[in-house]
Amino acid sequence: MQRLPIGPLYYEFSRHNEPRLRIQPGETIVVESEDAFSGQIRTNDDRRDRVTKPYGNPQTGPILIEGAEPGDSLAIKIHSIEPLIGQCATRVPPLHTLAPWLGTDCPHGTHVCPIRDGKIYWSDKLAIPYQPMLGCIGTAPDTGVPTTFPAGPHGGNMDIIEVAPGNTVYLPVFVPGGYLYLGDAHAAMGDGELSAAGLEMPAVSTITVDLCKSRKIPGPRIESPTEIMSIATGCPMERASAEAFAHLILWMEADHGWDRWRAYDLLTHVARISVGYFPLGTVAAKIGKEYLPLA
């Protein structure tokens, strides 16, 4: 099994970088990634230094998938996401999104949490279940070079908690080889990623990358054992929600035989949503698989 260690830290989903790994469709690989703070916070006394590392969410990659062409899609099965150094870190920054209500006199909010026995020790009295996910995963677009801050049709910084072990992420292919990147692993994160920092950790992810030939999709999708979901990003979040639901309806129509208007009606009553980092307006629109055969 090939292993891709942490190497150059990339802050863009770029087709211009030399592939660090070449794989065949269906191959299982192990990928190491640095945390969203670029490894700068390892103790409670550490500070984020944006002079030496001005950007966040560094990625490992790119991974070239042999035979991938524009108009195909990748199916990335996530088997496991393990902590690389046995700890994670989080912080509440002074310039935060709740400042109009809470003020800006926030103390230095960094703290490091050990991870062991399936738990994150947030304090001496409080343990959080270890529920890892990848904040960022994406392919390289054929025009422009998006940074690791936003999300979009290529994937990117989606911060959707369902990008997690046991699930499969589907991403469009825009350039030959796909150029897959991943990183920004979290030991856990709540919906919305309120402070803009999950429980960030360097990680070791085991994934299988399959190739869906001539399978063009409009943007990221996720399939879990119990749900399918479409993802869209944009502000206002109401528009991203509408786009995510529209993509889900068209998926139900194309693959599961649903009339789009009946699917629209059904989703009104049974759909659920998941929200990524809320100022970016990333939304996953979801439906349980038990409804799909009932068209």
C-alpha positions in Angstrom: 0.0 0.0 0.0 1.4 3.4 -1.0 1.9 6.0 1.7 2.1 9.8 1.0 3.9 11.5 3.9 3.5 15.2 4.8 5.6 17.2 2.4 5.2 20.6 0.8 2.2 22.4 2.4 -0.2 23.5 -0.4 -2.7 26.3 0.2 -4.4 26.0 -3.2 -6.1 23.3 -5.2 -3.9 23.7 -8.2 -3.3 21.8 -11.4 0.1 23.4 -11.7 1.8 21.4 -8.9 3.8 18.3 -9.7 1.9 15.2 -8.6 3.4 13.7 -5.4 1.7 10.3 -5.9 0.3 8.5 -8.9 -2.3 5.8 -8.3 -4.5 3.4 -10.2 -8.3 3.5 -9.9 -9.4 1.4 -7.0 -6.1 1.7 -5.2 -6.1 2.1 -1.4 -3.5 4.6 0.0 -2.5 6.2 3.2 -2.2 10.0 3.3 -0.6 12.1 6.1 -1.7 15.7 6.5 -0.8 18.6 8.7 -3.4 20.5 10.8 -5.2 23.7 9.8 -2.7 25.8 11.8 0.3 24.5 9.7 1.7 22.8 12.8 2.2 26.0 14.7 0.1 25.1 17.7 1.4 22.1 19.7 1.1 23.5 23.3 -1.3 25.9 25.1 1.4 28.6 25.0 1.8 28.5 21.2 0.4 31.3 19.0 -0.7 31.3 15.4 2.0 33.2 13.5 0.5 34.5 10.2 3.8 36.3 9.3 5.6 33.0 8.7 2.5 31.0 7.7 -0.1 33.5 6.5 -2.6 30.9 5.2 -4.5 28.1 6.8 -5.8 24.6 5.9 -2.6 23.2 4.2 -3.2 20.2 1.9 -1.3 17.1 1.0 -1.2 16.3 -2.6 -1.7 16.4 -5.4 -2.6 12.8 -6.1 -2.9 11.9 -9.8 -5.4 9.1 -10.7 -4.4 7.3 -13.8 -7.0 7.5 -16.5 -9.1 10.3 -14.9 -10.3 12.8 -17.5 -12.6 15.8 -17.5 -16.2 14.7 -17.2 -15.4 11.8 -14.9 -15.8 11.8 -11.2 -13.8 10.3 -8.3 -15.3 8.2 -5.5 -13.2 8.5 -2.4 -14.0 5.9 0.2 -12.8 7.0 3.7 -11.8 4.0 5.7 -10.1 5.7 8.7 -8.7 9.1 10.0 -6.3 8.6 12.9 -4.4 11.3 14.9 -0.8 11.5 13.8 0.6 12.8 17.1 -2.1 11.9 19.7 -3.5 15.3 20.2 -5.6 18.1 18.6 -5.8 21.9 19.1 -8.4 24.6 18.9 -8.8 28.3 19.5 -11.2 31.2 19.7 -9.6 34.1 17.7 -9.8 37.7 19.0 -11.5 38.8 15.7 -14.4 36.3 15.7 -17.8 36.2 14.1 -19.7 36.8 17.3 -17.9 40.0 18.2 -20.9 42.3 17.6 -22.7 40.5 20.4 -19.9 39.2 22.6 -17.2 41.8 22.2 -13.6 41.6 21.1 -11.9 41.2 24.5 -11.5 37.5 24.0 -8.5 36.1 25.9 -6.0 33.9 24.2 -8.3 30.9 23.5 -5.8 28.2 22.3 -5.8 24.9 24.1 -4.4 21.5 23.2 -6.5 18.3 23.9 -5.1 14.8 24.2 -6.8 12.0 22.2 -6.9 8.5 23.6 -9.3 5.6 23.9 -11.8 7.1 21.5 -12.1 10.4 23.4 -10.9 13.9 23.1 -10.0 15.3 26.6 -11.2 18.9 26.2 -10.6 19.5 29.9 -10.0 17.5 33.1 -13.8 17.1 33.5 -15.1 17.0 30.0 -14.4 14.4 27.2 -15.8 14.7 23.7 -16.3 11.6 21.5 -13.6 11.2 18.9 -15.5 11.7 15.6 -12.9 12.5 12.9 -13.6 14.2 9.6 -11.7 15.9 6.8 -12.4 19.6 6.6 -10.8 19.8 3.1 -10.8 17.5 0.2 -10.9 18.6 -3.4 -9.8 18.2 -7.0 -8.1 20.9 -9.1 -10.3 23.0 -11.4 -9.4 23.6 -15.0 -9.6 27.4 -14.7 -8.5 29.5 -11.8 -6.8 28.3 -8.7 -9.0 28.3 -5.5 -7.4 28.6 -2.2 -8.0 26.3 0.8 -10.3 28.9 2.4 -13.5 28.6 0.3 -15.4 25.6 -1.0 -17.0 25.1 -4.4 -17.8 22.7 -7.2 -14.3 21.2 -6.8 -14.9 20.4 -3.1 -12.3 22.4 -1.0 -12.9 23.7 2.5 -16.3 22.2 2.9 -16.1 21.4 6.7 -19.0 19.0 6.4 -18.9 16.5 9.3 -20.0 13.7 7.0 -16.6 13.7 5.2 -15.9 10.9 7.7 -14.9 7.3 8.0 -17.4 4.9 6.5 -18.6 7.4 3.9 -17.8 8.0 0.2 -17.1 11.4 -1.2 -17.7 12.0 -4.9 -15.9 14.9 -6.6 -15.8 16.1 -10.2 -12.7 15.7 -12.4 -11.8 18.8 -14.3 -8.3 18.1 -15.5 -6.5 14.9 -16.6 -5.4 13.0 -13.6 -7.9 14.7 -11.3 -5.2 16.1 -8.9 -6.7 15.2 -5.6 -5.8 17.0 -2.4 -6.9 16.5 1.2 -6.1 17.8 4.7 -7.6 20.0 7.5 -8.5 16.9 9.6 -10.6 17.4 12.7 -10.9 15.1 15.7 -14.4 16.4 16.1 -16.5 19.5 15.0 -19.9 20.8 15.6 -22.2 21.9 12.8 -21.2 25.4 11.6 -17.6 25.3 13.0 -18.6 28.3 15.1 -15.2 29.7 16.0 -13.7 28.8 12.6 -11.5 26.1 14.3 -12.5 22.5 14.8 -10.4 20.3 17.0 -7.6 20.5 14.5 -5.1 17.7 14.2 -2.4 16.3 11.9 -3.7 13.0 10.7 -3.2 9.8 8.9 -6.1 9.0 6.5 -6.7 5.7 4.7 -8.7 6.0 1.6 -9.7 4.1 -1.6 -10.0 6.2 -4.8 -12.2 4.8 -7.5 -12.8 6.4 -10.9 -16.4 6.8 -12.3 -15.9 7.1 -16.1 -18.1 9.5 -18.0 -19.9 10.3 -14.8 -20.2 14.1 -14.7 -21.5 15.6 -11.5 -22.2 19.3 -10.8 -20.4 19.3 -7.5 -19.5 17.3 -4.4 -21.7 14.5 -3.2 -21.4 12.2 -0.2 -22.9 8.7 0.3 -23.1 7.2 3.8 -24.5 3.8 4.7 -27.9 5.5 5.4 -28.0 8.7 3.4 -27.1 10.5 0.2 -26.3 14.2 0.1 -25.4 17.0 -2.3 -23.2 19.9 -1.3 -23.3 23.5 -2.4 -21.6 26.7 -1.1 -22.3 30.4 -1.3 -23.8 33.4 0.4 -26.5 34.0 1.3 -26.8 30.4 2.7 -30.4 30.3 1.6 -29.3 30.2 -2.0 -26.7 27.5 -1.3 -29.4 25.5 0.4 -31.6 25.8 -2.6 -28.8 24.7 -4.9 -27.9 21.7 -2.7 -31.5 20.6 -2.7 -31.9 21.1 -6.5 -28.8 18.9 -7.1 -30.1 16.3 -4.7 -33.5 16.2 -6.6 -31.7 15.8 -9.9 -29.6 13.0 -8.5 -32.7 11.2 -7.3 -34.2 11.7 -10.7 -31.2 10.5 -12.7 -30.2 7.5 -10.5 -33.2 6.4 -8.6 -36.2 7.0 -11.0 -37.8 9.8 -9.0 -40.0 12.4 -10.8 -38.4 15.6 -9.9 -41.5 17.2 -8.6 -42.5 14.3 -6.4 -38.9 14.3 -5.1 -39.3 18.1 -4.4 -42.5 17.3 -2.5 -40.9 14.5 -0.5 -37.8 16.4 0.5 -40.0 19.1 2.0 -41.1 16.6 4.6 -38.1 14.2 5.2 -34.9 16.0 4.2 -32.2 17.0 6.6 -29.2 19.4 6.2 -25.7 19.6 7.5 -23.8 22.9 7.7 -20.1 23.6 7.2 -18.3 26.7 8.4 -21.3 28.9 8.4 -19.9 32.3 7.1 -19.0 30.5 3.9 -22.6 29.1 3.4 -21.7 25.5 2.8 -24.7 23.2 3.1 -25.3 19.4 2.5 -28.9 18.5 1.7 -29.6 14.9 2.7 -32.2 12.2 2.3 -32.4 8.7 3.9 -31.7 5.8 1.6 -34.9 4.1 2.7 -36.8 6.5 0.5 -34.9 6.0 -2.7 -36.5 2.7 -3.9 -40.0 4.1 -3.4 -40.2 6.3 -6.6 
